[in-house]
Amino acid sequence: MRKLGRSFSCALKGIGYSVCKGRNMKIHVLAAVLATVIGFVLDISRLEWAIIVLTIFMVLVAETINSAIEVTVDLVTEDHHHLAGLAKDLAAGGVLLTAINAVIMALLIFGPRLMAGIRAL
């Protein structure tokens, strides 16, 4: 049981580090809060909530993995190396792909309701 508790402690420490030290993670968390508020205001369905929550966590996980890769590459080498830069670029590309997906999901779920609200004005 101690090992499990330690594992959770380490995981929470990693999440805390990512949120406190990661500029981009702060942006993703802000976007997640905004999407959650909009979801409540627009009274989205359970299925739409499932999609929004899954999308939010995909972005947060991608950003956390990206940060882990960046820290690992920096630990391994301080020198500028093409492959080190490529590893960082690939990880950042993964985050960008999930963020693009998040925008698409937001447009598909929130867009029609927001447009209907604008037309009603």
N, CA, C and O atoms as a printed pandas DataFrame, in Angstrom:
     atom_number atom_name residue_name chain_id  residue_number  x_coord  y_coord  z_coord
0              1         N          MET        A               1    0.818   -1.193    0.000
1              2        CA          MET        A               1    0.000    0.000    0.000
2              3         C          MET        A               1    0.867    1.265    0.000
3              4         O          MET        A               1    0.495    2.288   -0.574
4              5         N          ARG        A               2    2.029    1.173    0.655
5              6        CA          ARG        A               2    2.925    2.330    0.696
6              7         C          ARG        A               2    3.426    2.700   -0.687
7              8         O          ARG        A               2    3.536    3.878   -1.027
8              9         N          LYS        A               3    3.731    1.673   -1.488
9             10        CA          LYS        A               3    4.221    1.937   -2.842
10            11         C          LYS        A               3    3.157    2.659   -3.665
11            12         O          LYS        A               3    3.465    3.567   -4.436
12            13         N          LEU        A               4    1.902    2.245   -3.492
13            14        CA          LEU        A               4    0.808    2.890   -4.219
14            15         C          LEU        A               4    0.672    4.349   -3.797
15            16         O          LEU        A               4    0.510    5.238   -4.633
16            17         N          GLY        A               5    0.740    4.580   -2.487
17            18        CA          GLY        A               5    0.665    5.953   -1.983
18            19         C          GLY        A               5    1.812    6.804   -2.500
19            20         O          GLY        A               5    1.622    7.964   -2.865
20            21         N          ARG        A               6    3.007    6.218   -2.528
21            22        CA          ARG        A               6    4.169    6.941   -3.049
22            23         C          ARG        A               6    3.999    7.241   -4.532
23            24         O          ARG        A               6    4.372    8.318   -4.997
24            25         N          SER        A               7    3.434    6.287   -5.279
25            26        CA          SER        A               7    3.199    6.504   -6.705
26            27         C          SER        A               7    2.254    7.670   -6.933
27            28         O          SER        A               7    2.487    8.510   -7.802
28            29         N          PHE        A               8    1.180    7.716   -6.141
29            30        CA          PHE        A               8    0.238    8.836   -6.271
30            31         C          PHE        A               8    0.902   10.148   -5.874
31            32         O          PHE        A               8    0.670   11.180   -6.505
32            33         N          SER        A               9    1.721   10.111   -4.841
33            34        CA          SER        A               9    2.422   11.308   -4.395
34            35         C          SER        A               9    3.345   11.844   -5.492
35            36         O          SER        A               9    3.389   13.046   -5.750
36            37         N          CYS        A              10    4.076   10.937   -6.127
37            38        CA          CYS        A              10    4.965   11.339   -7.222
38            39         C          CYS        A              10    4.177   11.894   -8.405
39            40         O          CYS        A              10    4.568   12.888   -9.016
40            41         N          ALA        A              11    3.074   11.243   -8.714
41            42        CA          ALA        A              11    2.246   11.700   -9.838
42            43         C          ALA        A              11    1.686   13.093   -9.560
43            44         O          ALA        A              11    1.693   13.956  -10.438
44            45         N          LEU        A              12    1.204   13.309   -8.344
45            46        CA          LEU        A              12    0.672   14.624   -7.986
46            47         C          LEU        A              12    1.765   15.686   -7.991
47            48         O          LEU        A              12    1.525   16.835   -8.363
48            49         N          LYS        A              13    2.960   15.295   -7.576
49            50        CA          LYS        A              13    4.104   16.215   -7.623
50            51         C          LYS        A              13    4.398   16.614   -9.070
51            52         O          LYS        A              13    4.677   17.779   -9.352
52            53         N          GLY        A              14    4.336   15.652   -9.977
53            54        CA          GLY        A              14    4.558   15.943  -11.389
54            55         C          GLY        A              14    3.502   16.870  -11.962
55            56         O          GLY        A              14    3.823   17.799  -12.704
56            57         N          ILE        A              15    2.246   16.624  -11.622
57            58        CA          ILE        A              15    1.161   17.492  -12.093
58            59         C          ILE        A              15    1.348   18.898  -11.532
59            60         O          ILE        A              15    1.207   19.889  -12.248
60            61         N          GLY        A              16    1.667   18.971  -10.235
61            62        CA          GLY        A              16    1.886   20.275   -9.602
62            63         C          GLY        A              16    3.019   21.043  -10.260
63            64         O          GLY        A              16    2.907   22.243  -10.507
64            65         N          TYR        A              17    4.114   20.342  -10.542
65            66        CA          TYR        A              17    5.248   20.977  -11.213
66            67         C          TYR        A              17    4.819   21.503  -12.580
67            68         O          TYR        A              17    5.139   22.631  -12.954
68            69         N          SER        A              18    4.095   20.676  -13.312
69            70        CA          SER        A              18    3.674   21.049  -14.654
70            71         C          SER        A              18    2.787   22.291  -14.628
71            72         O          SER        A              18    2.940   23.185  -15.460
72            73         N          VAL        A              19    1.870   22.345  -13.681
73            74        CA          VAL        A              19    0.954   23.485  -13.603
74            75         C          VAL        A              19    1.669   24.735  -13.092
75            76         O          VAL        A              19    1.448   25.832  -13.605
76            77         N          CYS        A              20    2.524   24.571  -12.085
77            78        CA          CYS        A              20    3.196   25.739  -11.485
78            79         C          CYS        A              20    4.304   26.299  -12.361
79            80         O          CYS        A              20    4.481   27.515  -12.440
80            81         N          LYS        A              21    5.046   25.426  -13.016
81            82        CA          LYS        A              21    6.222   25.865  -13.775
82            83         C          LYS        A              21    5.979   25.987  -15.273
83            84         O          LYS        A              21    6.744   26.653  -15.971
84            85         N          GLY        A              22    4.944   25.363  -15.766
85            86        CA          GLY        A              22    4.728   25.334  -17.208
86            87         C          GLY        A              22    3.807   26.439  -17.698
87            88         O          GLY        A              22    2.611   26.432  -17.406
88            89         N          ARG        A              23    4.358   27.380  -18.439
89            90        CA          ARG        A              23    3.553   28.484  -18.978
90            91         C          ARG        A              23    2.432   27.962  -19.861
91            92         O          ARG        A              23    1.290   28.407  -19.744
92            93         N          ASN        A              24    2.749   27.019  -20.745
93            94        CA          ASN        A              24    1.729   26.494  -21.644
94            95         C          ASN        A              24    0.672   25.691  -20.896
95            96         O          ASN        A              24   -0.500   25.706  -21.272
96            97         N          MET        A              25    1.081   24.987  -19.835
97            98        CA          MET        A              25    0.102   24.231  -19.049
98            99         C          MET        A              25   -0.890   25.183  -18.403
99           100         O          MET        A              25   -2.080   24.877  -18.325
100          101         N          LYS        A              26   -0.420   26.323  -17.941
101          102        CA          LYS        A              26   -1.325   27.318  -17.351
102          103         C          LYS        A              26   -2.357   27.775  -18.386
103          104         O          LYS        A              26   -3.529   27.963  -18.061
104          105         N          ILE        A              27   -1.919   27.950  -19.614
105          106        CA          ILE        A              27   -2.835   28.342  -20.686
106          107         C          ILE        A              27   -3.856   27.231  -20.933
107          108         O          ILE        A              27   -5.042   27.506  -21.112
108          109         N          HIS        A              28   -3.399   25.982  -20.944
109          110        CA          HIS        A              28   -4.313   24.854  -21.171
110          111         C          HIS        A              28   -5.307   24.715  -20.024
111          112         O          HIS        A              28   -6.480   24.423  -20.256
112          113         N          VAL        A              29   -4.855   24.919  -18.800
113          114        CA          VAL        A              29   -5.763   24.839  -17.650
114          115         C          VAL        A              29   -6.795   25.956  -17.727
115          116         O          VAL        A              29   -7.971   25.727  -17.446
116          117         N          LEU        A              30   -6.379   27.148  -18.100
117          118        CA          LEU        A              30   -7.321   28.263  -18.266
118          119         C          LEU        A              30   -8.351   27.939  -19.341
119          120         O          LEU        A              30   -9.542   28.193  -19.160
120          121         N          ALA        A              31   -7.897   27.382  -20.455
121          122        CA          ALA        A              31   -8.823   26.996  -21.528
122          123         C          ALA        A              31   -9.787   25.909  -21.044
123          124         O          ALA        A              31  -10.961   25.910  -21.416
124          125         N          ALA        A              32   -9.296   24.990  -20.221
125          126        CA          ALA        A              32  -10.149   23.925  -19.677
126          127         C          ALA        A              32  -11.225   24.506  -18.770
127          128         O          ALA        A              32  -12.385   24.098  -18.832
128          129         N          VAL        A              33  -10.839   25.456  -17.929
129          130        CA          VAL        A              33  -11.813   26.108  -17.045
130          131         C          VAL        A              33  -12.845   26.856  -17.874
131          132         O          VAL        A              33  -14.041   26.783  -17.591
132          133         N          LEU        A              34  -12.395   27.570  -18.891
133          134        CA          LEU        A              34  -13.300   28.311  -19.765
134          135         C          LEU        A              34  -14.274   27.365  -20.469
135          136         O          LEU        A              34  -15.470   27.650  -20.532
136          137         N          ALA        A              35  -13.780   26.249  -20.995
137          138        CA          ALA        A              35  -14.641   25.274  -21.664
138          139         C          ALA        A              35  -15.655   24.687  -20.688
139          140         O          ALA        A              35  -16.806   24.447  -21.053
140          141         N          THR        A              36  -15.232   24.460  -19.455
141          142        CA          THR        A              36  -16.139   23.920  -18.451
142          143         C          THR        A              36  -17.249   24.914  -18.124
143          144         O          THR        A              36  -18.417   24.535  -18.037
144          145         N          VAL        A              37  -16.896   26.167  -17.946
145          146        CA          VAL        A              37  -17.891   27.206  -17.666
146          147         C          VAL        A              37  -18.872   27.320  -18.828
147          148         O          VAL        A              37  -20.085   27.368  -18.622
148          149         N          ILE        A              38  -18.346   27.363  -20.038
149          150        CA          ILE        A              38  -19.215   27.456  -21.223
150          151         C          ILE        A              38  -20.128   26.241  -21.304
151          152         O          ILE        A              38  -21.303   26.374  -21.646
152          153         N          GLY        A              39  -19.604   25.061  -20.995
153          154        CA          GLY        A              39  -20.420   23.849  -21.005
154          155         C          GLY        A              39  -21.593   23.949  -20.051
155          156         O          GLY        A              39  -22.711   23.563  -20.392
156          157         N          PHE        A              40  -21.343   24.470  -18.848
157          158        CA          PHE        A              40  -22.432   24.640  -17.881
158          159         C          PHE        A              40  -23.432   25.697  -18.354
159          160         O          PHE        A              40  -24.643   25.494  -18.261
160          161         N          VAL        A              41  -22.933   26.808  -18.853
161          162        CA          VAL        A              41  -23.812   27.891  -19.315
162          163         C          VAL        A              41  -24.699   27.418  -20.469
163          164         O          VAL        A              41  -25.885   27.745  -20.521
164          165         N          LEU        A              42  -24.119   26.649  -21.390
165          166        CA          LEU        A              42  -24.873   26.191  -22.556
166          167         C          LEU        A              42  -25.641   24.897  -22.296
167          168         O          LEU        A              42  -26.364   24.415  -23.169
168          169         N          ASP        A              43  -25.486   24.337  -21.100
169          170        CA          ASP        A              43  -26.216   23.129  -20.703
170          171         C          ASP        A              43  -26.047   22.004  -21.729
171          172         O          ASP        A              43  -27.023   21.487  -22.273
172          173         N          ILE        A              44  -24.798   21.640  -21.975
173          174        CA          ILE        A              44  -24.513   20.600  -22.966
174          175         C          ILE        A              44  -24.926   19.225  -22.436
175          176         O          ILE        A              44  -25.086   19.034  -21.231
176          177         N          SER        A              45  -25.091   18.290  -23.342
177          178        CA          SER        A              45  -25.550   16.945  -22.996
178          179         C          SER        A              45  -24.437   16.132  -22.326
179          180         O          SER        A              45  -23.275   16.538  -22.315
180          181         N          ARG        A              46  -24.815   14.978  -21.768
181          182        CA          ARG        A              46  -23.833   14.094  -21.138
182          183         C          ARG        A              46  -22.783   13.627  -22.151
183          184         O          ARG        A              46  -21.595   13.575  -21.831
184          185         N          LEU        A              47  -23.208   13.293  -23.352
185          186        CA          LEU        A              47  -22.262   12.864  -24.381
186          187         C          LEU        A              47  -21.305   13.995  -24.736
187          188         O          LEU        A              47  -20.103   13.777  -24.889
188          189         N          GLU        A              48  -21.838   15.191  -24.863
189          190        CA          GLU        A              48  -20.977   16.343  -25.149
190          191         C          GLU        A              48  -20.004   16.594  -23.996
191          192         O          GLU        A              48  -18.847   16.945  -24.230
192          193         N          TRP        A              49  -20.462   16.417  -22.750
193          194        CA          TRP        A              49  -19.562   16.543  -21.604
194          195         C          TRP        A              49  -18.448   15.508  -21.686
195          196         O          TRP        A              49  -17.284   15.810  -21.419
196          197         N          ALA        A              50  -18.813   14.299  -22.055
197          198        CA          ALA        A              50  -17.806   13.234  -22.159
198          199         C          ALA        A              50  -16.741   13.615  -23.178
199          200         O          ALA        A              50  -15.550   13.409  -22.947
200          201         N          ILE        A              51  -17.169   14.167  -24.296
201          202        CA          ILE        A              51  -16.229   14.573  -25.336
202          203         C          ILE        A              51  -15.351   15.725  -24.846
203          204         O          ILE        A              51  -14.140   15.720  -25.067
204          205         N          ILE        A              52  -15.952   16.701  -24.189
205          206        CA          ILE        A              52  -15.201   17.856  -23.684
206          207         C          ILE        A              52  -14.186   17.412  -22.625
207          208         O          ILE        A              52  -13.026   17.823  -22.668
208          209         N          VAL        A              53  -14.616   16.580  -21.681
209          210        CA          VAL        A              53  -13.704   16.121  -20.622
210          211         C          VAL        A              53  -12.562   15.301  -21.215
211          212         O          VAL        A              53  -11.403   15.497  -20.849
212          213         N          LEU        A              54  -12.876   14.395  -22.118
213          214        CA          LEU        A              54  -11.835   13.594  -22.766
214          215         C          LEU        A              54  -10.853   14.489  -23.524
215          216         O          LEU        A              54   -9.641   14.278  -23.471
216          217         N          THR        A              55  -11.376   15.467  -24.215
217          218        CA          THR        A              55  -10.536   16.395  -24.973
218          219         C          THR        A              55   -9.636   17.206  -24.040
219          220         O          THR        A              55   -8.446   17.370  -24.309
220          221         N          ILE        A              56  -10.204   17.714  -22.943
221          222        CA          ILE        A              56   -9.414   18.483  -21.979
222          223         C          ILE        A              56   -8.262   17.629  -21.447
223          224         O          ILE        A              56   -7.116   18.078  -21.403
224          225         N          PHE        A              57   -8.574   16.399  -21.044
225          226        CA          PHE        A              57   -7.533   15.565  -20.466
226          227         C          PHE        A              57   -6.496   15.137  -21.498
227          228         O          PHE        A              57   -5.327   14.959  -21.156
228          229         N          MET        A              58   -6.901   14.971  -22.745
229          230        CA          MET        A              58   -5.920   14.664  -23.799
230          231         C          MET        A              58   -4.892   15.780  -23.907
231          232         O          MET        A              58   -3.693   15.515  -24.002
232          233         N          VAL        A              59   -5.350   17.020  -23.891
233          234        CA          VAL        A              59   -4.434   18.158  -24.004
234          235         C          VAL        A              59   -3.525   18.239  -22.779
235          236         O          VAL        A              59   -2.319   18.449  -22.912
236          237         N          LEU        A              60   -4.099   18.075  -21.589
237          238        CA          LEU        A              60   -3.295   18.155  -20.369
238          239         C          LEU        A              60   -2.258   17.038  -20.309
239          240         O          LEU        A              60   -1.121   17.271  -19.899
240          241         N          VAL        A              61   -2.638   15.833  -20.713
241          242        CA          VAL        A              61   -1.690   14.717  -20.740
242          243         C          VAL        A              61   -0.584   14.983  -21.763
243          244         O          VAL        A              61    0.594   14.767  -21.478
244          245         N          ALA        A              62   -0.962   15.448  -22.946
245          246        CA          ALA        A              62    0.036   15.731  -23.980
246          247         C          ALA        A              62    1.031   16.783  -23.500
247          248         O          ALA        A              62    2.233   16.654  -23.731
248          249         N          GLU        A              63    0.535   17.819  -22.835
249          250        CA          GLU        A              63    1.421   18.876  -22.340
250          251         C          GLU        A              63    2.336   18.349  -21.239
251          252         O          GLU        A              63    3.500   18.744  -21.164
252          253         N          THR        A              64    1.831   17.472  -20.393
253          254        CA          THR        A              64    2.647   16.887  -19.329
254          255         C          THR        A              64    3.746   16.008  -19.918
255          256         O          THR        A              64    4.895   16.074  -19.481
256          257         N          ILE        A              65    3.402   15.190  -20.902
257          258        CA          ILE        A              65    4.404   14.350  -21.558
258          259         C          ILE        A              65    5.435   15.212  -22.284
259          260         O          ILE        A              65    6.630   14.917  -22.259
260          261         N          ASN        A              66    4.966   16.274  -22.927
261          262        CA          ASN        A              66    5.874   17.201  -23.598
262          263         C          ASN        A              66    6.874   17.774  -22.592
263          264         O          ASN        A              66    8.070   17.838  -22.873
264          265         N          SER        A              67    6.389   18.187  -21.433
265          266        CA          SER        A              67    7.282   18.739  -20.411
266          267         C          SER        A              67    8.284   17.691  -19.938
267          268         O          SER        A              67    9.457   18.000  -19.730
268          269         N          ALA        A              68    7.825   16.455  -19.767
269          270        CA          ALA        A              68    8.731   15.387  -19.337
270          271         C          ALA        A              68    9.821   15.147  -20.372
271          272         O          ALA        A              68   10.980   14.934  -20.017
272          273         N          ILE        A              69    9.462   15.181  -21.631
273          274        CA          ILE        A              69   10.456   14.987  -22.694
274          275         C          ILE        A              69   11.450   16.140  -22.708
275          276         O          ILE        A              69   12.652   15.919  -22.856
276          277         N          GLU        A              70   10.963   17.365  -22.556
277          278        CA          GLU        A              70   11.856   18.523  -22.537
278          279         C          GLU        A              70   12.845   18.439  -21.377
279          280         O          GLU        A              70   14.038   18.683  -21.558
280          281         N          VAL        A              71   12.354   18.094  -20.192
281          282        CA          VAL        A              71   13.222   17.992  -19.018
282          283         C          VAL        A              71   14.246   16.874  -19.210
283          284         O          VAL        A              71   15.414   17.030  -18.854
284          285         N          THR        A              72   13.812   15.759  -19.766
285          286        CA          THR        A              72   14.717   14.634  -19.988
286          287         C          THR        A              72   15.803   14.990  -20.993
287          288         O          THR        A              72   16.976   14.688  -20.775
288          289         N          VAL        A              73   15.423   15.626  -22.086
289          290        CA          VAL        A              73   16.404   16.025  -23.092
290          291         C          VAL        A              73   17.401   17.007  -22.481
291          292         O          VAL        A              73   18.603   16.899  -22.723
292          293         N          ASP        A              74   16.912   17.962  -21.690
293          294        CA          ASP        A              74   17.811   18.920  -21.047
294          295         C          ASP        A              74   18.752   18.239  -20.050
295          296         O          ASP        A              74   19.889   18.674  -19.866
296          297         N          LEU        A              75   18.275   17.175  -19.412
297          298        CA          LEU        A              75   19.111   16.423  -18.479
298          299         C          LEU        A              75   20.225   15.686  -19.205
299          300         O          LEU        A              75   21.353   15.614  -18.718
300          301         N          VAL        A              76   19.907   15.144  -20.360
301          302        CA          VAL        A              76   20.855   14.319  -21.114
302          303         C          VAL        A              76   21.939   15.165  -21.772
303          304         O          VAL        A              76   23.106   14.774  -21.800
304          305         N          THR        A              77   21.553   16.321  -22.301
305          306        CA          THR        A              77   22.548   17.139  -22.998
306          307         C          THR        A              77   22.230   18.618  -22.863
307          308         O          THR        A              77   21.081   19.041  -22.982
308          309         N          GLU        A              78   23.270   19.388  -22.612
309          310        CA          GLU        A              78   23.134   20.840  -22.621
310          311         C          GLU        A              78   23.518   21.402  -23.983
311          312         O          GLU        A              78   23.200   22.545  -24.313
312          313         N          ASP        A              79   24.211   20.574  -24.769
313          314        CA          ASP        A              79   24.629   20.996  -26.099
314          315         C          ASP        A              79   23.436   20.969  -27.052
315          316         O          ASP        A              79   22.511   20.171  -26.902
316          317         N          HIS        A              80   23.488   21.867  -28.039
317          318        CA          HIS        A              80   22.447   21.847  -29.064
318          319         C          HIS        A              80   22.747   20.680  -30.004
319          320         O          HIS        A              80   23.790   20.630  -30.656
320          321         N          HIS        A              81   21.816   19.766  -30.050
321          322        CA          HIS        A              81   21.962   18.602  -30.913
322          323         C          HIS        A              81   20.695   18.478  -31.734
323          324         O          HIS        A              81   19.588   18.646  -31.221
324          325         N          HIS        A              82   20.864   18.182  -33.009
325          326        CA          HIS        A              82   19.722   18.080  -33.917
326          327         C          HIS        A              82   18.651   17.126  -33.387
327          328         O          HIS        A              82   17.464   17.450  -33.422
328          329         N          LEU        A              83   19.056   15.959  -32.899
329          330        CA          LEU        A              83   18.081   14.976  -32.424
330          331         C          LEU        A              83   17.397   15.416  -31.131
331          332         O          LEU        A              83   16.224   15.110  -30.913
332          333         N          ALA        A              84   18.118   16.126  -30.283
333          334        CA          ALA        A              84   17.505   16.658  -29.060
334          335         C          ALA        A              84   16.427   17.677  -29.422
335          336         O          ALA        A              84   15.328   17.665  -28.868
336          337         N          GLY        A              85   16.763   18.551  -30.355
337          338        CA          GLY        A              85   15.784   19.530  -30.827
338          339         C          GLY        A              85   14.600   18.864  -31.495
339          340         O          GLY        A              85   13.459   19.292  -31.319
340          341         N          LEU        A              86   14.865   17.826  -32.256
341          342        CA          LEU        A              86   13.793   17.096  -32.935
342          343         C          LEU        A              86   12.857   16.430  -31.928
343          344         O          LEU        A              86   11.639   16.443  -32.108
344          345         N          ALA        A              87   13.422   15.850  -30.872
345          346        CA          ALA        A              87   12.592   15.220  -29.832
346          347         C          ALA        A              87   11.658   16.249  -29.203
347          348         O          ALA        A              87   10.477   15.979  -28.989
348          349         N          LYS        A              88   12.197   17.426  -28.911
349          350        CA          LYS        A              88   11.371   18.487  -28.333
350          351         C          LYS        A              88   10.307   18.962  -29.322
351          352         O          LYS        A              88    9.159   19.193  -28.942
352          353         N          ASP        A              89   10.691   19.108  -30.589
353          354        CA          ASP        A              89    9.747   19.554  -31.614
354          355         C          ASP        A              89    8.624   18.546  -31.816
355          356         O          ASP        A              89    7.465   18.929  -31.978
356          357         N          LEU        A              90    8.960   17.266  -31.806
357          358        CA          LEU        A              90    7.953   16.221  -31.972
358          359         C          LEU        A              90    6.968   16.233  -30.803
359          360         O          LEU        A              90    5.759   16.120  -31.005
360          361         N          ALA        A              91    7.482   16.369  -29.593
361          362        CA          ALA        A              91    6.611   16.416  -28.421
362          363         C          ALA        A              91    5.696   17.636  -28.475
363          364         O          ALA        A              91    4.507   17.541  -28.172
364          365         N          ALA        A              92    6.252   18.775  -28.861
365          366        CA          ALA        A              92    5.447   19.991  -28.987
366          367         C          ALA        A              92    4.407   19.836  -30.094
367          368         O          ALA        A              92    3.289   20.337  -29.976
368          369         N          GLY        A              93    4.776   19.146  -31.163
369          370        CA          GLY        A              93    3.820   18.882  -32.240
370          371         C          GLY        A              93    2.647   18.045  -31.758
371          372         O          GLY        A              93    1.512   18.264  -32.181
372          373         N          GLY        A              94    2.915   17.084  -30.873
373          374        CA          GLY        A              94    1.832   16.286  -30.297
374          375         C          GLY        A              94    0.869   17.146  -29.503
375          376         O          GLY        A              94   -0.344   16.956  -29.582
376          377         N          VAL        A              95    1.398   18.088  -28.741
377          378        CA          VAL        A              95    0.542   19.009  -27.986
378          379         C          VAL        A              95   -0.282   19.865  -28.939
379          380         O          VAL        A              95   -1.480   20.062  -28.733
380          381         N          LEU        A              96    0.367   20.369  -29.981
381          382        CA          LEU        A              96   -0.350   21.196  -30.945
382          383         C          LEU        A              96   -1.499   20.423  -31.596
383          384         O          LEU        A              96   -2.588   20.967  -31.779
384          385         N          LEU        A              97   -1.260   19.169  -31.942
385          386        CA          LEU        A              97   -2.326   18.358  -32.540
386          387         C          LEU        A              97   -3.510   18.197  -31.592
387          388         O          LEU        A              97   -4.663   18.295  -32.014
388          389         N          THR        A              98   -3.229   17.948  -30.303
389          390        CA          THR        A              98   -4.338   17.803  -29.359
390          391         C          THR        A              98   -5.047   19.135  -29.135
391          392         O          THR        A              98   -6.262   19.164  -28.936
392          393         N          ALA        A              99   -4.304   20.229  -29.165
393          394        CA          ALA        A              99   -4.923   21.548  -29.000
394          395         C          ALA        A              99   -5.804   21.889  -30.201
395          396         O          ALA        A              99   -6.880   22.462  -30.033
396          397         N          ILE        A             100   -5.363   21.548  -31.398
397          398        CA          ILE        A             100   -6.188   21.758  -32.594
398          399         C          ILE        A             100   -7.472   20.934  -32.487
399          400         O          ILE        A             100   -8.561   21.415  -32.801
400          401         N          ASN        A             101   -7.324   19.683  -32.039
401          402        CA          ASN        A             101   -8.497   18.837  -31.831
402          403         C          ASN        A             101   -9.457   19.479  -30.830
403          404         O          ASN        A             101  -10.672   19.445  -31.026
404          405         N          ALA        A             102   -8.918   20.064  -29.759
405          406        CA          ALA        A             102   -9.753   20.701  -28.741
406          407         C          ALA        A             102  -10.548   21.869  -29.326
407          408         O          ALA        A             102  -11.725   22.044  -29.012
408          409         N          VAL        A             103   -9.908   22.656  -30.166
409          410        CA          VAL        A             103  -10.604   23.776  -30.805
410          411         C          VAL        A             103  -11.717   23.257  -31.717
411          412         O          VAL        A             103  -12.819   23.806  -31.729
412          413         N          ILE        A             104  -11.435   22.219  -32.466
413          414        CA          ILE        A             104  -12.444   21.633  -33.352
414          415         C          ILE        A             104  -13.627   21.114  -32.533
415          416         O          ILE        A             104  -14.780   21.362  -32.885
416          417         N          MET        A             105  -13.348   20.400  -31.450
417          418        CA          MET        A             105  -14.428   19.881  -30.594
418          419         C          MET        A             105  -15.245   21.028  -30.007
419          420         O          MET        A             105  -16.472   20.953  -29.950
420          421         N          ALA        A             106  -14.569   22.085  -29.574
421          422        CA          ALA        A             106  -15.279   23.241  -29.024
422          423         C          ALA        A             106  -16.179   23.884  -30.069
423          424         O          ALA        A             106  -17.313   24.261  -29.771
424          425         N          LEU        A             107  -15.679   24.009  -31.285
425          426        CA          LEU        A             107  -16.499   24.593  -32.352
426          427         C          LEU        A             107  -17.707   23.710  -32.674
427          428         O          LEU        A             107  -18.810   24.212  -32.887
428          429         N          LEU        A             108  -17.493   22.407  -32.707
429          430        CA          LEU        A             108  -18.593   21.490  -33.017
430          431         C          LEU        A             108  -19.659   21.462  -31.921
431          432         O          LEU        A             108  -20.852   21.379  -32.209
432          433         N          ILE        A             109  -19.222   21.531  -30.671
433          434        CA          ILE        A             109  -20.171   21.427  -29.558
434          435         C          ILE        A             109  -20.750   22.780  -29.171
435          436         O          ILE        A             109  -21.964   22.911  -29.013
436          437         N          PHE        A             110  -19.901   23.783  -29.017
437          438        CA          PHE        A             110  -20.367   25.084  -28.556
438          439         C          PHE        A             110  -20.832   25.984  -29.690
439          440         O          PHE        A             110  -21.720   26.818  -29.509
440          441         N          GLY        A             111  -20.230   25.814  -30.855
441          442        CA          GLY        A             111  -20.503   26.713  -31.977
442          443         C          GLY        A             111  -21.972   26.887  -32.325
443          444         O          GLY        A             111  -22.451   28.020  -32.366
444          445         N          PRO        A             112  -22.703   25.808  -32.577
445          446        CA          PRO        A             112  -24.115   25.968  -32.949
446          447         C          PRO        A             112  -24.931   26.687  -31.876
447          448         O          PRO        A             112  -25.781   27.515  -32.203
448          449         N          ARG        A             113  -24.687   26.387  -30.616
449          450        CA          ARG        A             113  -25.441   27.035  -29.538
450          451         C          ARG        A             113  -25.082   28.521  -29.440
451          452         O          ARG        A             113  -25.951   29.370  -29.243
452          453         N          LEU        A             114  -23.806   28.812  -29.580
453          454        CA          LEU        A             114  -23.382   30.219  -29.519
454          455         C          LEU        A             114  -23.936   31.001  -30.696
455          456         O          LEU        A             114  -24.366   32.144  -30.540
456          457         N          MET        A             115  -23.928   30.390  -31.871
457          458        CA          MET        A             115  -24.479   31.082  -33.059
458          459         C          MET        A             115  -25.984   31.314  -32.894
459          460         O          MET        A             115  -26.495   32.372  -33.261
460          461         N          ALA        A             116  -26.683   30.335  -32.347
461          462        CA          ALA        A             116  -28.128   30.492  -32.130
462          463         C          ALA        A             116  -28.380   31.627  -31.130
463          464         O          ALA        A             116  -29.328   32.395  -31.291
464          465         N          GLY        A             117  -27.546   31.733  -30.114
465          466        CA          GLY        A             117  -27.681   32.808  -29.147
466          467         C          GLY        A             117  -27.413   34.169  -29.753
467          468         O          GLY        A             117  -28.080   35.150  -29.426
468          469         N          ILE        A             118  -26.435   34.222  -30.635
469          470        CA          ILE        A             118  -26.114   35.487  -31.309
470          471         C          ILE        A             118  -27.256   35.887  -32.237
471          472         O          ILE        A             118  -27.636   37.057  -32.293
472          473         N          ARG        A             119  -27.803   34.914  -32.964
473          474        CA          ARG        A             119  -28.922   35.211  -33.879
474          475         C          ARG        A             119  -30.159   35.674  -33.120
475          476         O          ARG        A             119  -30.943   36.471  -33.636
476          477         N          ALA        A             120  -30.337   35.181  -31.907
477          478        CA          ALA        A             120  -31.508   35.543  -31.108
478          479         C          ALA        A             120  -31.429   36.989  -30.610
479          480         O          ALA        A             120  -32.439   37.582  -30.232
480          481         N          LEU        A             121  -30.223   37.541  -30.615
481          482        CA          LEU        A             121  -30.063   38.928  -30.163
482          483         C          LEU        A             121  -30.600   39.818  -31.215
483          484         O          LEU        A             121  -30.576   41.039  -31.063
